[in-house]
């Protein structure tokens, strides 16, 4: 929804005529009509008055961005980032565990090879 449609929608939801809104803002009915038709736009001072009148931020009024939704999205982004970080830490922990397992396996294999070599060299292993 563009600004002029949003402005008309807000006015209608409050049950105001263009003349009543114009009176509240210190402008004529024709000026409000031009805003709602997209033929002109309010100056900054009037935008601030409109945002105060409708109890919304300038972003909500001008761009149709609900500040609460933006904050909720930012919180969601933070949670997703936190989950991603947790997954990455889990991958790193699993990689460290595999490395430790491989080191222990190599040590056990080396010890087994030493025992077999000692047995073969001492003549005690594979005796018939």
N, CA, C and O atoms as a GROMACS GRO file, in nm:
protein
  512
    1UNK      N    1   0.085  -0.117   0.000
    1UNK     CA    2   0.000   0.000   0.000
    1UNK      C    3   0.090   0.124   0.000
    1UNK      O    4   0.182   0.134   0.081
    2UNK      N    5   0.063   0.216  -0.091
    2UNK     CA    6   0.146   0.336  -0.097
    2UNK      C    7   0.097   0.441   0.004
    2UNK      O    8  -0.007   0.425   0.067
    3UNK      N    9   0.175   0.548   0.017
    3UNK     CA   10   0.149   0.648   0.121
    3UNK      C   11   0.010   0.709   0.109
    3UNK      O   12  -0.062   0.719   0.209
    4UNK      N   13  -0.029   0.751  -0.011
    4UNK     CA   14  -0.158   0.819  -0.024
    4UNK      C   15  -0.275   0.726   0.011
    4UNK      O   16  -0.371   0.770   0.075
    5UNK      N   17  -0.267   0.600  -0.029
    5UNK     CA   18  -0.373   0.505   0.007
    5UNK      C   19  -0.374   0.479   0.158
    5UNK      O   20  -0.480   0.467   0.219
    6UNK      N   21  -0.254   0.470   0.216
    6UNK     CA   22  -0.244   0.446   0.360
    6UNK      C   23  -0.306   0.564   0.437
    6UNK      O   24  -0.376   0.545   0.536
    7UNK      N   25  -0.279   0.686   0.389
    7UNK     CA   26  -0.332   0.805   0.454
    7UNK      C   27  -0.484   0.806   0.450
    7UNK      O   28  -0.549   0.834   0.551
    8UNK      N   29  -0.542   0.775   0.335
    8UNK     CA   30  -0.688   0.770   0.322
    8UNK      C   31  -0.747   0.660   0.410
    8UNK      O   32  -0.851   0.678   0.473
    9UNK      N   33  -0.680   0.545   0.414
    9UNK     CA   34  -0.726   0.433   0.494
    9UNK      C   35  -0.726   0.468   0.643
    9UNK      O   36  -0.821   0.437   0.715
   10UNK      N   37  -0.620   0.531   0.689
   10UNK     CA   38  -0.612   0.571   0.830
   10UNK      C   39  -0.723   0.669   0.865
   10UNK      O   40  -0.786   0.658   0.971
   11UNK      N   41  -0.747   0.764   0.777
   11UNK     CA   42  -0.853   0.863   0.803
   11UNK      C   43  -0.989   0.795   0.810
   11UNK      O   44  -1.068   0.825   0.900
   12UNK      N   45  -1.016   0.705   0.717
   12UNK     CA   46  -1.146   0.636   0.716
   12UNK      C   47  -1.164   0.548   0.840
   12UNK      O   48  -1.272   0.542   0.897
   13UNK      N   49  -1.057   0.481   0.880
   13UNK     CA   50  -1.066   0.396   1.000
   13UNK      C   51  -1.100   0.476   1.124
   13UNK      O   52  -1.163   0.425   1.216
   14UNK      N   53  -1.057   0.601   1.128
   14UNK     CA   54  -1.090   0.689   1.240
   14UNK      C   55  -1.228   0.752   1.225
   14UNK      O   56  -1.277   0.820   1.315
   15UNK      N   57  -1.291   0.730   1.110
   15UNK     CA   58  -1.423   0.786   1.086
   15UNK      C   59  -1.422   0.936   1.065
   15UNK      O   60  -1.517   1.006   1.100
   16UNK      N   61  -1.313   0.986   1.008
   16UNK     CA   62  -1.298   1.130   0.987
   16UNK      C   63  -1.325   1.166   0.841
   16UNK      O   64  -1.300   1.087   0.750
   17UNK      N   65  -1.375   1.285   0.822
   17UNK     CA   66  -1.386   1.338   0.686
   17UNK      C   67  -1.254   1.407   0.653
   17UNK      O   68  -1.172   1.434   0.741
   18UNK      N   69  -1.234   1.435   0.525
   18UNK     CA   70  -1.113   1.508   0.486
   18UNK      C   71  -1.111   1.645   0.552
   18UNK      O   72  -1.005   1.695   0.590
   19UNK      N   73  -1.227   1.705   0.565
   19UNK     CA   74  -1.236   1.837   0.628
   19UNK      C   75  -1.196   1.831   0.775
   19UNK      O   76  -1.124   1.918   0.824
   20UNK      N   77  -1.242   1.727   0.846
   20UNK     CA   78  -1.206   1.714   0.988
   20UNK      C   79  -1.057   1.692   1.005
   20UNK      O   80  -0.995   1.753   1.093
   21UNK      N   81  -0.997   1.606   0.923
   21UNK     CA   82  -0.854   1.583   0.933
   21UNK      C   83  -0.778   1.711   0.899
   21UNK      O   84  -0.679   1.744   0.965
   22UNK      N   85  -0.823   1.781   0.796
   22UNK     CA   86  -0.759   1.907   0.759
   22UNK      C   87  -0.762   2.006   0.874
   22UNK      O   88  -0.664   2.077   0.898
   23UNK      N   89  -0.874   2.013   0.944
   23UNK     CA   90  -0.886   2.103   1.059
   23UNK      C   91  -0.784   2.066   1.167
   23UNK      O   92  -0.719   2.153   1.224
   24UNK      N   93  -0.772   1.936   1.194
   24UNK     CA   94  -0.676   1.890   1.296
   24UNK      C   95  -0.532   1.926   1.260
   24UNK      O   96  -0.451   1.953   1.349
   25UNK      N   97  -0.502   1.928   1.132
   25UNK     CA   98  -0.364   1.953   1.086
   25UNK      C   99  -0.340   2.097   1.043
   25UNK      O  100  -0.227   2.135   1.013
   26UNK      N  101  -0.446   2.176   1.040
   26UNK     CA  102  -0.432   2.316   1.000
   26UNK      C  103  -0.417   2.334   0.850
   26UNK      O  104  -0.349   2.426   0.804
   27UNK      N  105  -0.481   2.246   0.772
   27UNK     CA  106  -0.479   2.258   0.626
   27UNK      C  107  -0.622   2.246   0.574
   27UNK      O  108  -0.713   2.213   0.650
   28UNK      N  109  -0.641   2.273   0.448
   28UNK     CA  110  -0.775   2.266   0.389
   28UNK      C  111  -0.812   2.122   0.352
   28UNK      O  112  -0.728   2.033   0.348
   29UNK      N  113  -0.942   2.103   0.326
   29UNK     CA  114  -0.991   1.973   0.281
   29UNK      C  115  -0.928   1.937   0.148
   29UNK      O  116  -0.896   1.821   0.123
   30UNK      N  117  -0.910   2.037   0.062
   30UNK     CA  118  -0.851   2.014  -0.069
   30UNK      C  119  -0.707   1.964  -0.058
   30UNK      O  120  -0.664   1.881  -0.138
   31UNK      N  121  -0.634   2.014   0.041
   31UNK     CA  122  -0.496   1.970   0.062
   31UNK      C  123  -0.494   1.822   0.101
   31UNK      O  124  -0.415   1.744   0.049
   32UNK      N  125  -0.583   1.785   0.193
   32UNK     CA  126  -0.592   1.644   0.234
   32UNK      C  127  -0.630   1.558   0.114
   32UNK      O  128  -0.576   1.449   0.096
   33UNK      N  129  -0.723   1.606   0.032
   33UNK     CA  130  -0.765   1.533  -0.087
   33UNK      C  131  -0.646   1.512  -0.182
   33UNK      O  132  -0.629   1.402  -0.236
   34UNK      N  133  -0.565   1.615  -0.202
   34UNK     CA  134  -0.448   1.603  -0.290
   34UNK      C  135  -0.348   1.501  -0.234
   34UNK      O  136  -0.288   1.426  -0.310
   35UNK      N  137  -0.331   1.499  -0.103
   35UNK     CA  138  -0.241   1.400  -0.041
   35UNK      C  139  -0.291   1.259  -0.070
   35UNK      O  140  -0.215   1.170  -0.109
   36UNK      N  141  -0.422   1.240  -0.050
   36UNK     CA  142  -0.481   1.107  -0.066
   36UNK      C  143  -0.486   1.062  -0.212
   36UNK      O  144  -0.489   0.942  -0.240
   37UNK      N  145  -0.487   1.155  -0.303
   37UNK     CA  146  -0.486   1.122  -0.446
   37UNK      C  147  -0.344   1.109  -0.501
   37UNK      O  148  -0.325   1.071  -0.616
   38UNK      N  149  -0.245   1.142  -0.419
   38UNK     CA  150  -0.106   1.134  -0.462
   38UNK      C  151  -0.064   1.251  -0.549
   38UNK      O  152   0.039   1.243  -0.617
   39UNK      N  153  -0.142   1.359  -0.549
   39UNK     CA  154  -0.109   1.476  -0.630
   39UNK      C  155  -0.008   1.567  -0.562
   39UNK      O  156   0.061   1.645  -0.628
   40UNK      N  157   0.002   1.557  -0.430
   40UNK     CA  158   0.103   1.630  -0.353
   40UNK      C  159   0.128   1.552  -0.224
   40UNK      O  160   0.056   1.457  -0.192
   41UNK      N  161   0.228   1.595  -0.152
   41UNK     CA  162   0.264   1.527  -0.028
   41UNK      C  163   0.277   1.628   0.084
   41UNK      O  164   0.313   1.744   0.060
   42UNK      N  165   0.249   1.586   0.206
   42UNK     CA  166   0.263   1.679   0.318
   42UNK      C  167   0.409   1.715   0.342
   42UNK      O  168   0.499   1.636   0.315
   43UNK      N  169   0.430   1.837   0.392
   43UNK     CA  170   0.567   1.875   0.429
   43UNK      C  171   0.605   1.799   0.556
   43UNK      O  172   0.522   1.733   0.618
   44UNK      N  173   0.731   1.810   0.593
   44UNK     CA  174   0.781   1.732   0.706
   44UNK      C  175   0.706   1.763   0.835
   44UNK      O  176   0.674   1.673   0.913
   45UNK      N  177   0.677   1.891   0.856
   45UNK     CA  178   0.605   1.931   0.977
   45UNK      C  179   0.469   1.862   0.984
   45UNK      O  180   0.427   1.815   1.090
   46UNK      N  181   0.400   1.855   0.871
   46UNK     CA  182   0.269   1.790   0.867
   46UNK      C  183   0.283   1.638   0.883
   46UNK      O  184   0.197   1.573   0.944
   47UNK      N  185   0.390   1.582   0.829
   47UNK     CA  186   0.413   1.438   0.848
   47UNK      C  187   0.429   1.405   0.996
   47UNK      O  188   0.375   1.305   1.044
   48UNK      N  189   0.502   1.489   1.067
   48UNK     CA  190   0.520   1.468   1.211
   48UNK      C  191   0.386   1.480   1.282
   48UNK      O  192   0.355   1.399   1.369
   49UNK      N  193   0.306   1.580   1.245
   49UNK     CA  194   0.172   1.595   1.304
   49UNK      C  195   0.085   1.473   1.275
   49UNK      O  196   0.015   1.424   1.363
   50UNK      N  197   0.091   1.424   1.150
   50UNK     CA  198   0.014   1.305   1.114
   50UNK      C  199   0.057   1.183   1.195
   50UNK      O  200  -0.027   1.108   1.244
   51UNK      N  201   0.188   1.164   1.210
   51UNK     CA  202   0.235   1.047   1.284
   51UNK      C  203   0.195   1.058   1.431
   51UNK      O  204   0.160   0.957   1.493
   52UNK      N  205   0.200   1.178   1.486
   52UNK     CA  206   0.153   1.196   1.625
   52UNK      C  207   0.003   1.174   1.635
   52UNK      O  208  -0.044   1.109   1.728
   53UNK      N  209  -0.072   1.227   1.540
   53UNK     CA  210  -0.217   1.216   1.542
   53UNK      C  211  -0.261   1.069   1.535
   53UNK      O  212  -0.351   1.027   1.607
   54UNK      N  213  -0.196   0.993   1.448
   54UNK     CA  214  -0.231   0.852   1.432
   54UNK      C  215  -0.153   0.761   1.526
   54UNK      O  216  -0.169   0.639   1.522
   55UNK      N  217  -0.069   0.820   1.610
   55UNK     CA  218   0.008   0.747   1.711
   55UNK      C  219   0.092   0.635   1.648
   55UNK      O  220   0.083   0.519   1.688
   56UNK      N  221   0.171   0.674   1.549
   56UNK     CA  222   0.260   0.578   1.484
   56UNK      C  223   0.389   0.649   1.447
   56UNK      O  224   0.395   0.772   1.441
   57UNK      N  225   0.491   0.570   1.423
   57UNK     CA  226   0.620   0.628   1.385
   57UNK      C  227   0.612   0.680   1.241
   57UNK      O  228   0.521   0.645   1.166
   58UNK      N  229   0.708   0.764   1.206
   58UNK     CA  230   0.713   0.814   1.068
   58UNK      C  231   0.734   0.699   0.969
   58UNK      O  232   0.677   0.700   0.860
   59UNK      N  233   0.815   0.599   1.007
   59UNK     CA  234   0.835   0.483   0.920
   59UNK      C  235   0.703   0.412   0.894
   59UNK      O  236   0.673   0.374   0.780
   60UNK      N  237   0.625   0.393   1.000
   60UNK     CA  238   0.496   0.326   0.983
   60UNK      C  239   0.405   0.407   0.892
   60UNK      O  240   0.336   0.352   0.807
   61UNK      N  241   0.405   0.538   0.912
   61UNK     CA  242   0.317   0.624   0.833
   61UNK      C  243   0.361   0.634   0.687
   61UNK      O  244   0.281   0.613   0.596
   62UNK      N  245   0.486   0.665   0.666
   62UNK     CA  246   0.535   0.694   0.531
   62UNK      C  247   0.562   0.567   0.451
   62UNK      O  248   0.523   0.558   0.334
   63UNK      N  249   0.628   0.471   0.512
   63UNK     CA  250   0.669   0.352   0.437
   63UNK      C  251   0.583   0.230   0.464
   63UNK      O  252   0.596   0.128   0.397
   64UNK      N  253   0.494   0.240   0.562
   64UNK     CA  254   0.410   0.126   0.594
   64UNK      C  255   0.484   0.016   0.666
   64UNK      O  256   0.442  -0.100   0.667
   65UNK      N  257   0.596   0.053   0.729
   65UNK     CA  258   0.678  -0.043   0.802
   65UNK      C  259   0.636  -0.040   0.947
   65UNK      O  260   0.643   0.063   1.013
   66UNK      N  261   0.591  -0.154   0.997
   66UNK     CA  262   0.555  -0.164   1.138
   66UNK      C  263   0.682  -0.185   1.218
   66UNK      O  264   0.750  -0.287   1.202
   67UNK      N  265   0.713  -0.089   1.304
   67UNK     CA  266   0.836  -0.095   1.381
   67UNK      C  267   0.840  -0.220   1.468
   67UNK      O  268   0.946  -0.280   1.487
   68UNK      N  269   0.726  -0.260   1.520
   68UNK     CA  270   0.720  -0.383   1.600
   68UNK      C  271   0.758  -0.505   1.518
   68UNK      O  272   0.827  -0.594   1.568
   69UNK      N  273   0.713  -0.510   1.392
   69UNK     CA  274   0.749  -0.621   1.304
   69UNK      C  275   0.898  -0.623   1.276
   69UNK      O  276   0.960  -0.729   1.273
   70UNK      N  277   0.956  -0.504   1.255
   70UNK     CA  278   1.100  -0.495   1.229
   70UNK      C  279   1.177  -0.545   1.350
   70UNK      O  280   1.274  -0.619   1.336
   71UNK      N  281   1.133  -0.504   1.469
   71UNK     CA  282   1.200  -0.551   1.591
   71UNK      C  283   1.187  -0.703   1.605
   71UNK      O  284   1.283  -0.770   1.643
   72UNK      N  285   1.069  -0.755   1.574
   72UNK     CA  286   1.049  -0.900   1.581
   72UNK      C  287   1.140  -0.972   1.482
   72UNK      O  288   1.197  -1.076   1.513
   73UNK      N  289   1.154  -0.916   1.360
   73UNK     CA  290   1.243  -0.976   1.261
   73UNK      C  291   1.388  -0.973   1.309
   73UNK      O  292   1.462  -1.069   1.290
   74UNK      N  293   1.427  -0.862   1.371
   74UNK     CA  294   1.563  -0.853   1.424
   74UNK      C  295   1.586  -0.958   1.532
   74UNK      O  296   1.693  -1.019   1.538
   75UNK      N  297   1.486  -0.979   1.618
   75UNK     CA  298   1.498  -1.082   1.721
   75UNK      C  299   1.506  -1.221   1.657
   75UNK      O  300   1.584  -1.305   1.702
   76UNK      N  301   1.428  -1.245   1.552
   76UNK     CA  302   1.434  -1.373   1.482
   76UNK      C  303   1.571  -1.393   1.420
   76UNK      O  304   1.627  -1.503   1.425
   77UNK      N  305   1.625  -1.287   1.360
   77UNK     CA  306   1.759  -1.296   1.301
   77UNK      C  307   1.862  -1.331   1.407
   77UNK      O  308   1.952  -1.411   1.383
   78UNK      N  309   1.849  -1.271   1.525
   78UNK     CA  310   1.943  -1.300   1.634
   78UNK      C  311   1.931  -1.446   1.677
   78UNK      O  312   2.032  -1.513   1.700
   79UNK      N  313   1.806  -1.495   1.687
   79UNK     CA  314   1.787  -1.635   1.726
   79UNK      C  315   1.843  -1.730   1.620
   79UNK      O  316   1.907  -1.830   1.654
   80UNK      N  317   1.820  -1.700   1.495
   80UNK     CA  318   1.873  -1.784   1.386
   80UNK      C  319   2.025  -1.782   1.389
   80UNK      O  320   2.089  -1.886   1.372
   81UNK      N  321   2.082  -1.665   1.410
   81UNK     CA  322   2.228  -1.653   1.418
   81UNK      C  323   2.282  -1.734   1.536
   81UNK      O  324   2.386  -1.799   1.525
   82UNK      N  325   2.211  -1.729   1.648
   82UNK     CA  326   2.252  -1.805   1.766
   82UNK      C  327   2.246  -1.956   1.739
   82UNK      O  328   2.336  -2.030   1.776
   83UNK      N  329   2.139  -2.000   1.673
   83UNK     CA  330   2.126  -2.142   1.639
   83UNK      C  331   2.238  -2.184   1.545
   83UNK      O  332   2.297  -2.290   1.562
   84UNK      N  333   2.267  -2.101   1.445
   84UNK     CA  334   2.375  -2.130   1.351
   84UNK      C  335   2.508  -2.142   1.424
   84UNK      O  336   2.587  -2.232   1.396
   85UNK      N  337   2.533  -2.051   1.519
   85UNK     CA  338   2.657  -2.056   1.597
   85UNK      C  339   2.664  -2.184   1.678
   85UNK      O  340   2.770  -2.247   1.687
   86UNK      N  341   2.551  -2.223   1.738
   86UNK     CA  342   2.548  -2.347   1.815
   86UNK      C  343   2.578  -2.468   1.727
   86UNK      O  344   2.651  -2.558   1.767
   87UNK      N  345   2.523  -2.470   1.607
   87UNK     CA  346   2.548  -2.580   1.513
   87UNK      C  347   2.696  -2.584   1.476
   87UNK      O  348   2.757  -2.690   1.472
   88UNK      N  349   2.753  -2.466   1.449
   88UNK     CA  350   2.895  -2.460   1.414
   88UNK      C  351   2.982  -2.510   1.530
   88UNK      O  352   3.078  -2.583   1.509
   89UNK      N  353   2.947  -2.470   1.652
   89UNK     CA  354   3.023  -2.518   1.769
   89UNK      C  355   3.009  -2.669   1.783
   89UNK      O  356   3.104  -2.738   1.819
   90UNK      N  357   2.889  -2.722   1.754
   90UNK     CA  358   2.868  -2.866   1.759
   90UNK      C  359   2.951  -2.939   1.656
   90UNK      O  360   3.006  -3.046   1.684
   91UNK      N  361   2.961  -2.882   1.535
   91UNK     CA  362   3.045  -2.942   1.431
   91UNK      C  363   3.191  -2.944   1.474
   91UNK      O  364   3.260  -3.044   1.455
   92UNK      N  365   3.236  -2.834   1.532
   92UNK     CA  366   3.375  -2.827   1.578
   92UNK      C  367   3.401  -2.929   1.688
   92UNK      O  368   3.506  -2.993   1.690
   93UNK      N  369   3.306  -2.945   1.780
   93UNK     CA  370   3.322  -3.043   1.888
   93UNK      C  371   3.325  -3.185   1.832
   93UNK      O  372   3.405  -3.267   1.876
   94UNK      N  373   3.240  -3.214   1.734
   94UNK     CA  374   3.238  -3.347   1.672
   94UNK      C  375   3.370  -3.373   1.600
   94UNK      O  376   3.423  -3.484   1.605
   95UNK      N  377   3.423  -3.272   1.532
   95UNK     CA  378   3.551  -3.286   1.463
   95UNK      C  379   3.664  -3.313   1.562
   95UNK      O  380   3.750  -3.397   1.537
   96UNK      N  381   3.662  -3.243   1.675
   96UNK     CA  382   3.764  -3.268   1.779
   96UNK      C  383   3.751  -3.410   1.834
   96UNK      O  384   3.852  -3.476   1.859
   97UNK      N  385   3.628  -3.457   1.853
   97UNK     CA  386   3.606  -3.593   1.903
   97UNK      C  387   3.660  -3.696   1.804
   97UNK      O  388   3.724  -3.792   1.845
   98UNK      N  389   3.634  -3.676   1.674
   98UNK     CA  390   3.686  -3.768   1.574
   98UNK      C  391   3.838  -3.769   1.571
   98UNK      O  392   3.900  -3.874   1.558
   99UNK      N  393   3.897  -3.652   1.584
   99UNK     CA  394   4.043  -3.644   1.586
   99UNK      C  395   4.099  -3.720   1.706
   99UNK      O  396   4.197  -3.793   1.694
  100UNK      N  397   4.036  -3.701   1.821
  100UNK     CA  398   4.081  -3.772   1.942
  100UNK      C  399   4.066  -3.923   1.922
  100UNK      O  400   4.155  -3.999   1.960
  101UNK      N  401   3.954  -3.966   1.864
  101UNK     CA  402   3.932  -4.108   1.838
  101UNK      C  403   4.040  -4.163   1.745
  101UNK      O  404   4.092  -4.272   1.768
  102UNK      N  405   4.074  -4.088   1.640
  102UNK     CA  406   4.177  -4.133   1.547
  102UNK      C  407   4.314  -4.142   1.615
  102UNK      O  408   4.389  -4.236   1.591
  103UNK      N  409   4.346  -4.045   1.700
  103UNK     CA  410   4.474  -4.048   1.771
  103UNK      C  411   4.480  -4.169   1.862
  103UNK      O  412   4.580  -4.241   1.865
  104UNK      N  413   4.373  -4.192   1.939
  104UNK     CA  414   4.370  -4.308   2.029
  104UNK      C  415   4.378  -4.437   1.948
  104UNK      O  416   4.449  -4.529   1.987
  105UNK      N  417   4.305  -4.444   1.837
  105UNK     CA  418   4.310  -4.563   1.751
  105UNK      C  419   4.450  -4.588   1.698
  105UNK      O  420   4.496  -4.702   1.695
  106UNK      N  421   4.518  -4.482   1.657
  106UNK     CA  422   4.656  -4.497   1.607
  106UNK      C  423   4.749  -4.545   1.718
  106UNK      O  424   4.837  -4.628   1.694
  107UNK      N  425   4.732  -4.492   1.837
  107UNK     CA  426   4.816  -4.534   1.951
  107UNK      C  427   4.792  -4.682   1.981
  107UNK      O  428   4.887  -4.757   2.002
  108UNK      N  429   4.664  -4.724   1.984
  108UNK     CA  430   4.632  -4.865   2.012
  108UNK      C  431   4.690  -4.953   1.901
  108UNK      O  432   4.747  -5.058   1.931
  109UNK      N  433   4.676  -4.913   1.777
  109UNK     CA  434   4.731  -4.990   1.666
  109UNK      C  435   4.882  -4.999   1.675
  109UNK      O  436   4.940  -5.105   1.649
  110UNK      N  437   4.948  -4.890   1.712
  110UNK     CA  438   5.094  -4.891   1.726
  110UNK      C  439   5.136  -4.984   1.839
  110UNK      O  440   5.232  -5.059   1.825
  111UNK      N  441   5.063  -4.980   1.951
  111UNK     CA  442   5.095  -5.070   2.062
  111UNK      C  443   5.076  -5.216   2.021
  111UNK      O  444   5.158  -5.302   2.054
  112UNK      N  445   4.968  -5.244   1.949
  112UNK     CA  446   4.944  -5.380   1.901
  112UNK      C  447   5.058  -5.424   1.809
  112UNK      O  448   5.106  -5.538   1.818
  113UNK      N  449   5.101  -5.336   1.720
  113UNK     CA  450   5.212  -5.368   1.629
  113UNK      C  451   5.339  -5.395   1.708
  113UNK      O  452   5.415  -5.486   1.673
  114UNK      N  453   5.364  -5.318   1.813
  114UNK     CA  454   5.483  -5.341   1.897
  114UNK      C  455   5.477  -5.476   1.967
  114UNK      O  456   5.576  -5.547   1.976
  115UNK      N  457   5.358  -5.510   2.018
  115UNK     CA  458   5.342  -5.640   2.087
  115UNK      C  459   5.366  -5.754   1.989
  115UNK      O  460   5.436  -5.850   2.021
  116UNK      N  461   5.308  -5.744   1.870
  116UNK     CA  462   5.327  -5.848   1.769
  116UNK      C  463   5.474  -5.856   1.729
  116UNK      O  464   5.529  -5.965   1.719
  117UNK      N  465   5.538  -5.742   1.706
  117UNK     CA  466   5.679  -5.741   1.667
  117UNK      C  467   5.765  -5.800   1.777
  117UNK      O  468   5.858  -5.877   1.749
  118UNK      N  469   5.737  -5.766   1.901
  118UNK     CA  470   5.815  -5.821   2.012
  118UNK      C  471   5.797  -5.973   2.020
  118UNK      O  472   5.893  -6.047   2.042
  119UNK      N  473   5.673  -6.017   2.000
  119UNK     CA  474   5.647  -6.161   2.004
  119UNK      C  475   5.718  -6.235   1.892
  119UNK      O  476   5.771  -6.344   1.915
  120UNK      N  477   5.719  -6.179   1.774
  120UNK     CA  478   5.786  -6.242   1.660
  120UNK      C  479   5.936  -6.244   1.683
  120UNK      O  480   6.001  -6.346   1.661
  121UNK      N  481   5.991  -6.133   1.727
  121UNK     CA  482   6.136  -6.123   1.747
  121UNK      C  483   6.184  -6.210   1.864
  121UNK      O  484   6.295  -6.263   1.860
  122UNK      N  485   6.103  -6.223   1.964
  122UNK     CA  486   6.147  -6.303   2.079
  122UNK      C  487   6.122  -6.452   2.055
  122UNK      O  488   6.167  -6.536   2.134
  123UNK      N  489   6.052  -6.484   1.950
  123UNK     CA  490   6.029  -6.623   1.916
  123UNK      C  491   5.914  -6.685   1.992
  123UNK      O  492   5.887  -6.804   1.975
  124UNK      N  493   5.847  -6.609   2.074
  124UNK     CA  494   5.738  -6.662   2.154
  124UNK      C  495   5.604  -6.661   2.084
  124UNK      O  496   5.509  -6.724   2.130
  125UNK      N  497   5.595  -6.592   1.978
  125UNK     CA  498   5.469  -6.580   1.907
  125UNK      C  499   5.472  -6.671   1.786
  125UNK      O  500   5.576  -6.685   1.722
  126UNK      N  501   5.363  -6.732   1.754
  126UNK     CA  502   5.349  -6.822   1.640
  126UNK      C  503   5.439  -6.945   1.652
  126UNK      O  504   5.492  -6.993   1.552
  127UNK      N  505   5.455  -6.994   1.769
  127UNK     CA  506   5.536  -7.115   1.789
  127UNK      C  507   5.445  -7.235   1.770
  127UNK      O  508   5.331  -7.237   1.816
  128UNK      N  509   5.500  -7.338   1.698
  128UNK     CA  510   5.423  -7.458   1.672
  128UNK      C  511   5.466  -7.569   1.760
  128UNK      O  512   5.412  -7.679   1.752
   0.00000   0.00000   0.00000
